[in-house]
Amino acid sequence: MAWTTAMMASTSKSSSYCSAINYSNRQCRRADLSFYRVPNKKERCQQWVQNSRRQDLLRQTLEYLSAHYCFCSLYFELNQFSNKQTKNRLNWNAVPTLFDFPNPLIGKYVMA
């Protein structure tokens, strides 16, 4: 998947579930949401995984994460979208940050 100026919402079946912790948004149930695959660039992928706090994803390869995991538009700030009305296109450098966790992140996650 090549990155240009923006990332379009995914429509594949493998990316129809939001990968955020304790959240089960599905594309078929929430047509108002867009779903975005984890980026296939290591640095950005690591940012997405770190922000999501999904430690289980640290064991996965970059290719596997990009093919099988995504996050819905709820986890991106408005300024991360190039299309702010429909939220169906991310800026090329968008990172999900709107996760609701009870305690702050301590340390840094490192992907293998």
C-alpha positions in Angstrom: 0.0 0.0 0.0 1.7 3.2 -1.1 1.4 6.4 0.9 0.7 9.5 -0.9 -0.7 12.7 0.5 -3.5 11.0 2.3 -4.7 7.6 3.5 -8.1 6.4 2.4 -10.4 4.4 4.6 -10.1 0.7 4.2 -13.0 -1.4 2.8 -11.5 -4.9 3.0 -13.0 -7.6 5.3 -9.7 -8.0 7.2 -9.9 -4.4 8.3 -13.6 -4.3 9.3 -13.0 -4.4 13.1 -11.4 -1.7 15.1 -8.3 -2.9 16.9 -8.5 -0.6 19.9 -8.5 -2.2 23.4 -12.0 -2.8 24.9 -13.7 -1.6 21.8 -15.7 -3.5 19.2 -16.6 -1.1 16.4 -17.4 -3.0 13.3 -17.7 -1.5 9.8 -21.0 -3.2 9.2 -22.5 -1.8 12.4 -21.1 1.7 12.2 -21.4 3.0 8.7 -20.6 6.5 10.1 -17.0 5.4 11.0 -14.0 5.0 8.7 -11.4 2.3 9.4 -7.7 2.7 8.7 -5.1 0.0 8.4 -2.0 0.2 10.5 0.7 1.9 8.3 3.4 -0.2 6.7 6.2 2.1 7.7 8.0 0.9 10.8 8.3 4.2 12.7 4.6 5.1 12.1 3.4 1.6 12.8 5.3 1.6 16.1 3.6 5.0 17.0 0.1 3.5 16.3 0.9 0.4 18.4 2.4 2.3 21.2 -0.5 4.7 21.4 -3.0 1.9 21.3 -1.1 0.0 24.1 -1.7 -3.3 22.4 1.4 -5.1 23.7 0.2 -8.2 21.9 0.8 -6.5 18.6 4.5 -6.0 19.3 5.1 -9.7 18.4 3.6 -9.3 14.9 5.5 -8.4 11.8 5.0 -5.1 10.1 3.4 -6.8 7.1 1.0 -8.7 9.3 -0.1 -5.6 11.2 -0.7 -3.6 8.0 -2.7 -6.4 6.5 -4.8 -7.4 9.5 -5.2 -4.5 12.0 -6.9 -1.2 11.7 -8.3 1.6 13.9 -11.5 3.5 13.4 -11.9 7.3 12.9 -12.9 7.8 16.6 -9.2 7.6 17.6 -7.9 10.4 15.4 -8.1 14.1 16.2 -9.9 16.2 13.7 -6.7 17.8 12.5 -5.5 14.3 11.4 -8.1 14.2 8.6 -7.7 15.9 5.2 -11.5 15.6 4.8 -12.8 16.9 8.1 -16.5 16.6 7.2 -16.7 12.9 6.4 -13.4 11.8 8.2 -12.8 9.3 5.4 -9.2 10.4 4.5 -6.3 10.7 6.8 -3.3 12.9 6.4 -0.2 11.0 5.4 1.3 11.4 8.9 -1.8 10.8 11.0 -1.4 8.9 14.3 -4.3 7.8 16.5 -4.1 9.6 19.9 -7.7 9.6 21.3 -7.6 6.5 23.3 -9.2 6.5 26.7 -6.9 4.9 29.3 -7.2 5.3 33.1 -3.4 5.7 33.6 -0.6 7.4 31.7 1.8 5.5 29.5 5.0 4.6 31.3 8.0 3.7 29.1 8.1 3.1 25.4 7.0 0.0 23.5 9.5 -1.3 21.0 8.6 -3.6 18.1 10.9 -6.5 17.3 
